[in-house]
């Protein structure tokens, strides 16, 4: 969890191209990550009780696999998005490849899968709350990106869904 926050906070911004990032968003994002990290860590350290064989429990193994799958989708999708623009370009382009073949918000889908995997693996209320918050927060963003792409690009693939491949 700490590695992903570190990656998202300190490494990812150096690879993005386009418009500058608002300082206010950075501040509120940092505040949220501190609060969420404290809540997750406090629960896992002081409240959660797992049996000795938890690492072989179906909830842990399936959650871990889902987390790793989501993380892979998220990282790959972010890589594809970063490669869309040349240095100095700020125009929007249609993402291609990976899960972008099926959905407009492949990076959002990956992040949602990732955090639901974490919630299943830890089987904790704070983790499920965070996964649900992630779905409620970035799910609509994927929908709005999808609508924007459909309205802006006449050649945008009509079969592509907003967030969930073949469904929504």
N, C-alpha and C positions, 0 to 999 in steps of 0.2 A: 504494500500500500504506500509506504513512504517513497519507494523508488518511483512509482507512477506519479505521485504528486511532484517529486523532484523533477522528473522528466518533463511533465506538463508545464511546470512553473519556470524552470531555468533553462532547459534545453530546447524545447519545441519552439518558443518564440524566435529564436535565432534562425530557424529554418523557414519561417513563414515569409511570404512575399505579399506586398499589397499595401493597404492603408495602415497607418499607425494604430496601435492599440490604446484605447482610452485609459488613463491612469485610474479613474474612478472604478472601472471594471476590474482592474488589477487589484485594487484595494479590497473591494467586496468579495472577489474570488479568493483572495488570501484569507480574509476574515472567515469566509465559509469553510475553507479547507482546514483552518486551525480548529474551528468548532467541531466540524465533522470528524477530523482526525482524533481530537480529544475524546469525543463521544465513542467512536469505534474502539480506540485503544483502551479507554477506561473500562468499557464493557468486557472486552476480551481478556483484560488482565485481572480485573477485580470481581466480575460478576459471572462470567461464563464458566461452566463446569463441564468438561468433556471426559468421557470414559477413556481408559487407557488405549482402547482399540479404535478410537475415533478416526484415526488415519485410514482405517480400512472400512469405515462405515460408508454405505452407498451415498449418503448425503454429502459427505466430504469429498469422495472421489468424483462423483458426478458434478458437484459444484466446482471443484478444481478444474476439471476438464472444460466445463462451460466458461469459467473465468479465463483460462488460457486461450480458448477458441475466440472469445470476445476480444481479448487483448490483441491477438494476432490480426483479427479483422480491423480493429481500431487503428493499430499501427500501420498496417498495409494501406488502409484507406487514407490516413493522414499523409502517408508518403505520396500516394497518387495525387492528392489535392495540392501538395506542395510543388509537385512537378508541372502543374497546369500553367503557371505563369512564369514568364521570363523575368529576370531582375528588372525592377522598375515598373512592370506592368501592374495595372490595378483593375483591368476589365475582367468580368466574369466569363468563365468558359464552362463547357459541359464536361463533367468528370466522366472518364471512361475506364473500363477494366475492373477487375476484382468484383466485389459485390455491387459496385456502381452500375454494372450491367443490369441489375435487377431492381435496385432502389436508389433514390436520390440521396438519402441520408445513410450511406453505408457506414460512415464513421460514427454516426449517432447509434445506429443499430449495434455496432460492435461494442460501444461503451455500455449500452443498456444490457446486452448479453453478459458482458464482463462483470457488472455489478450485481446482476441477479445470480451469477455463478458464485461470486463472493458471499452473497447472502445465504445461498444454499450450503456452501462449504462451512460457513461459521454457524449457521442455524441460529442467528441472533436477531432480535427485534430491531436494534439500531441499523444493522446491515440491510434488513428488508426495507426499513423506512428509507434508507438512502437509495436503495435500488428503485423503490417506488417514486421517490422524489426525482431521481434521474430520468425515469420514464416520463413523468409528468412535465418535467422542465424541458428536456431536449426532444421528446416525441413531437410536440407541437412545432418546434423549430424545424424538424425534418419535413413536416407537412407544409409549412410555409415556404421553405426552400423549394419543395417540389412544385408548389403552385407558382412560385416566381419563375422557375425554370420553364414550366409549361407556357407561361404567358410571354416570357422574354425570347425564348428560342423556338422558332417555327419548326426546326428540325429535331426538337427534343423527342427522344423515344417515348411514344404514347403507352407502350406496354410496361414501362418502368413504374414501380410503385413508390410511395413516399418513404416508408420505413421498414416494413416487414415484407420480405420477398414473396411474390405471388399473392399476397393477402391485402395489405394496406399501404 
